[in-house]
C-alpha cells in the first residue's frame, strides 16, 4: 500500500549543495551504479542513490536527518564509476556539511566558521585578542590570587599554567556543550524521520556503541574502499596522533596539580626520556604525517579524491600547523638559554603564542568545523547500527517501511 507524501523542495538548499561541491548533482539519472559499487551500502538501507534524488528535489529535511549520508566515507568509488560524472561522493560530502550547519548550536556560528571571508576574524583575530587580554589580566589576578608555578619557568614565566587552564577551560566547555546540543538535535531528527517511515530499532544503543567504537579504532570501513583505500592510513595517523596528544595534555595537568596533592613531586616539564614526552612526540609525528598525507592526496589527484572546500582544507591545515608549532616550541625550550635575552627567546614566545591561537581555533570551533565530523559520524553510525541499516536484508525484526508516493508541490 502506497503512502502519499507532499514534497516541498528547498531551492536554496540545492544551490548551497552545488556551491559546496555538488556542482554535478543534476547529471544524475538514477541508474543506481553508485549504490551497487559502494561496499558500505546495504540492501536494508542502500545509498547514495536515494540521497542523490532527494538532493535534486531539494528535500533538505530528509537529507540532514539521514544517517546514511554519514555511512559514506567519501572514498569516491561511486564517483569514479558514475557513468554520468554526477560525483555522488562530493554531493554527500556537501550534504554532511549542511547537516552540521543545520544542527549546530548556535547555527549562525557554524555558517560563519565555514566562510573564508570570516577566517581572519574568527581563526586569528578573536583567539589572539582573547589570549592577549588574558595575558594583560595576569598581573592583577596574580596580585589577588598568587599562584605557584611548577617546574621549568621558561614558557610558564610568560604563559603560566594557571592562566592557560583558566583561559581554555571555559571556552572549551562552552564549545562542547554546544556540540552536545547539536548531536542531541541530530539524534532526535533521525528518530523522528524513522518514526514517520515506520522503521524501528533492532539493536540496543550500548551494543551499537561498542560495535562502532571497535570499528573506529581500526577504521575498517575505509578498508572496504577500493580506489582510495590509502586514505585509511592518513585518517588513522591523524586520529591516533590527536588522541595521543590529548592524553599527554591531560596527564601533564594531572602531574602539575593533582600529584602534589597526593604527596608526589611533579615531574613537569617532562624531559626527553620521560614516557609521556616520548608518547607526545610520537603523537605529534603521527598528527603531522597524517595531515601531510591527507594534503598530498587532495593535491595530487583531485578527480579521485573528491572536491575539497574550505570546510575540508581548513581542518587539515589546522592539524598540520598545531603539530609543527608544537614541535617548534619544544625545540626552542631545549636550545634557548633563559638566562640570556636573545632574539631566539622572543622567537620561542612568538611560536608558542601562535601555537596557542591555533589550538584555540581547533578546539573552540570544533562543533562547527570539519572536526565535528568525528562526532556526528559516530552518532550517525551508532544510530545506523541501532536501526539495522548496516545489516543485510532478511532480518526478521526489520519492518518494511511503506513505499512513499511522491507528490511534488513545486
N, C-alpha and C positions, 0 to 999 in steps of 0.2 A: 504494500500500500504506500503510495507516494505522499509526501508531506509538502504542502505549499510553503514557499519561503520568499518573502519580499526582499529584493536586493536594493540597497541604497548605495550606489557607487560613490566613492570619495575621489574625485578627480585630482584634488590637491595631493592626496596620498600617492596616487600613481605618478604624478610629477616629481614628488620627493624621491620615490624609488628610482626613477630614471636618473635623477641628478646624483643619487648616492651610489651609482654603479650598475643599476639595472637598465641601462640605456637600450639594450637589445630585447627587452621584455616583449615587445609587440611582435617579434618574429616567431614566437612560439605558436605552433599549430596543433598542439595536444597529441603528438604522436606517441608519447609515453616512453620514449627511449631513455629519458633521464631516470625514471623510476625503475626501469629494467636493469640499467647498468650500475645503479647505486647498490653497493654491498650492504649498506645500513638500512635500506628501505625494506619493509616487511609487508606481507600480504594483508595483515590486520590494519596497518596504518602506512600505506605507501606514500612516498613523497619523492621528488618535488612537483610532480605533475599537477596535483590539485592546487598547490601553492602558486604555481605559475598562472593558472586561470583566475584564481582569486585576486592575484596582483593585477592582472589585466583588467579585471572588472572593478578594481578599487575597493575590495572588501577588507577594509582596514581592520574592523573589529574582529573578523575571523583570523586574520593573519597575526596580529600582535598577541593573540592569546593561543596561538597554535604551537604546542610543544614540539611539533615535527620540524619546525624551522631550526630548532636548536640541536636536533639529532644530526643535521647536516654539519660536517666539519670542513666544508669548502675544499675538499680535495680536488674538486673540479673534474672528476671522471665524467660527470654528466655534461659539463660544458664542452669538454674536448670532443665528446661523441655526439653532441647535438647536431642533427643534420641541417638545422636552420641557423645555427650560431646564436641561439637565444640566451646562452650562458645562464642556466638556472642557478649555478653556484653563486654567481655575483648577485643575482636577484635576491636569493635568500640571505646573503650577507647584508644587503641593504635593508631588508625587512627586519633583520635582527637589530640593526642599529636603530630603526624606528621603534621597535618594541621597547628597547631600553629607554629611549627618549620619552615614550608614552608613559611607562610605568614609574620612571624615576621620580623622586621627591627631593626638592621641587623640580618640576619638569622643565621650567624655563632655564635652569642651570644646565641641564642635560643638553638642551639645544644650543646654549651659548658655548659650552666647552667643546663642542664639535664644529664650531665655525672658526676658520682660520683667522678672520679679522679680529677675534677676541683673544687670540693666543698671547700677544704681547701683554695684555692686561691681566688675564687670568693665570697664565702659566709663569709669568715673570714678575710683573709689577706687584700684583697682590701679595704673593708669598714673600717677595723681597721687602716690601714695605712693612708687612706684619712682623717679619723677623727683625728688621731694623728697629721697629718700635719696641719689641721685646728687649733688645739689647740696650736701648735708651732707658727703659724702665728698670734695668737690672740694678743700678746703683740705689735708687730709692727703696726697692724691695729688700735688698740685702741690708740696708740701714735699719729696716724694721725687723726683718726675719733673717738673721745671719745664718747662712748655710755653710756647711763644711764639705769641701770637695775631697774626693778620694783619689789617691794615686797621682800619676803624672798630670801636671797642670798646664801642659803645653797648649792644647786646644781648650781645655777647661778654663784656662785663665781668661779667655775671651768669651767662650761659649760654655758656661758652666752646665753641668749635667742637670741640675735642678731647673734651670731655665729652659733647656731643650725639652725635658719631660713635661714641664708645665706649659710649654708652647704647643707641642704636638698633641698632647693627650686630649684637650677639649675639642680641637678641630677634628681629630681622627674619630673621636667618639661620636660627634655630631654627624660626621660623614657616614659612619657605619650604621647609625640609627636610621639615616635616610635610606641607606641601602636595604635595610630590613623592611622598611615601609614599601619600597619598590618591589621587593621579592614577594611580600605578602599580597600586594596588588596583583602581581603576575600569577601567583598560585590561585587566587580567587577567580581571576579571569579565565584561567584554564578550566577550573572546576565548573564554572557557570556555563562555559561553552559545551563541555561534555554533558552536563545535565540536560541541556537543550537538545543535544544529539542522541541522548539515550545511552551513552557509554558509562559504565560503572567500573569502580576499582576491582582489580583481580588479585592484587598483592599488597600486603601491608606496607606502610611507609618505612618502617625500620628496616625490613629486609631489602626494600628498594634502595635505601640509602647505602646499605652495606654493599650491594651489587655495584652501584655507581662509583662509590669511593674506591673499591677494589679495581674497577675498570680504569678509573682516572689515574691511579698510581702507576699503571703501566701504559696508559694511553693506547689500549688495544684497539680502539675504534679507528685510530689513524692507521693501524697496521692493515686494515681492510681496504684502504685506498690503493689503487694500482699505479696510476700515472705519477702521483705526487706523494708516494708513501714516505719519501725522505723528510717531509715536513714533520714527521713524528719526532725525529731526533732534536730538531731545533725547539720544538714545544716542550719536550721532556727536559732539555737543558735549562731553558728559561724557568720552567715550573719548579724544578728542584733547586735551582740556583736561588730563586727568590725566597722559597720556603726555608732553605738553609740559612740565608742571611737574616730572615725574620727570627728564627730560633736563636741564633747567636745574639741578636739585639736584645731579645727577651732575657737571655741568660746574663748578658752584661748588666742589665738593670737589676736583676736579682743579686748578682755578685756585688754590685755597688751598695745597694740599700738593704737587702734582706740578710745577707751573710753576716755583716757586723752585728745585727740584732741577735743572731744566733751564736755570737761569740767566735765567729770565723773571720779571719782577716780577708779583706777584699784583695783580689789579685789584679783588679782592673787598673790601668790598661794592660791587656794580656801581651806577654812577649811572643816572639815569633814561633816558639816551640810549644806554646800552650795549646791544648787540644781545640779550644774554641777559636783561637786565632787561625789554626790550620783549617778548621772546618769553615770559618768565614772566608778565607782566601779561596778555598775550593768552590764555595758557593758563588763568590764573585767571578771566578773564571767561567763557571757554568753559565751564569747570567749573561756575561759578555759574549761568550761563544754562541749561546742560543740566539741572542739578538742579532749578531753578525750573520749567522746562517739564515735567519728569517729575512734580513735585509737583502742578502745575496739572492735568495730565492725570488724575492719580489722584483729585484732589479734586473736579473739575468733572463727571466722567462715569464714576462707578464701575461702572455697569451695563455699559458697553462696555469700559472699561479693565481690568476684572477685579478680583477680590478681592485686597485688599492686607493682608498680615500684617505683624507687627513685623519679620519677616525682610526684607521689602521696604522698609518705611519707614525703618528704622534706617540702612541703607546710603545712601539718598538724602539723609537729613538730615546724616549724617557728611560726605558730599561737599560739601554746601552750607556747612556750618559750617567745614570746612577752608578753603574758598575765602574766606569772609567774614573769618574771623580772620586769615588770611594777608594780606589786603589791609589790615586794620586795623593789623597790626604794621608793615607797610610805611609806611603814612601816619604812624604815630607816630614812626618813625625820622627822617622828614624835618621834622616840626613840633616835636619836643621838643628843647630845649636841654639837653644832658647836663651842662652846667656849673651848671645850676640845679636844685636838688632841689624838684620840684613834684609836685602830685598827678597831673599829666599823665604824668610819667615812671613813676610807680608803676602807673598805668593801662596804660601800654605794656608793662611787665613782666608784668602780670596777663594781658593779652590774649595775649602770647607764650607764657606758661605754658599757658593754655587751648588755644592752637593746638597746642602740642607734645603735650598729652594727647590731643587728637582725632586727631592724626597717628598716635600710638601705637595707638589703638583701631582705626583704619582699616587699618593695615599689619600689626600683630601678630595681629589676629584675622581676617585675610584668609582663611585656609583654611577658616573655619567660618561665614562670613557670606555675604550675597548677592554680595559682591565675588568670591567664589570661582567664581561663575557664568562669568566670562570664561575661566577656565582649564578648568573641567570642560566647558563648552560647546565650547571649541576642541578639546579632546581627543576629545570625542564626535563632532564634525563631521569631524575628521580620520579617525577610525575609520569613520565612515559612508561617506566617500569611499573609504577603503581597502577596504571590503567591498561597494561597489557599491550602497549604499542610496539614494544620490541619483540613480542612473541609472534611466531608464525601462525597462520590460520589453522583452525582445527581445535582451538581451546574451547572446551565446552562451556567454561564460565564466561566467555565473551558473549555479550549480547549484540546482535547485529543492529546497527542504527538504521532508522528508516531512510530510504533514498530520497533526498530533498528534490522537489520540483522547483526549479529556479524561475522566478518571475522578475524581470528587470523593471525598475521604476525610473530609469534614466530617461 
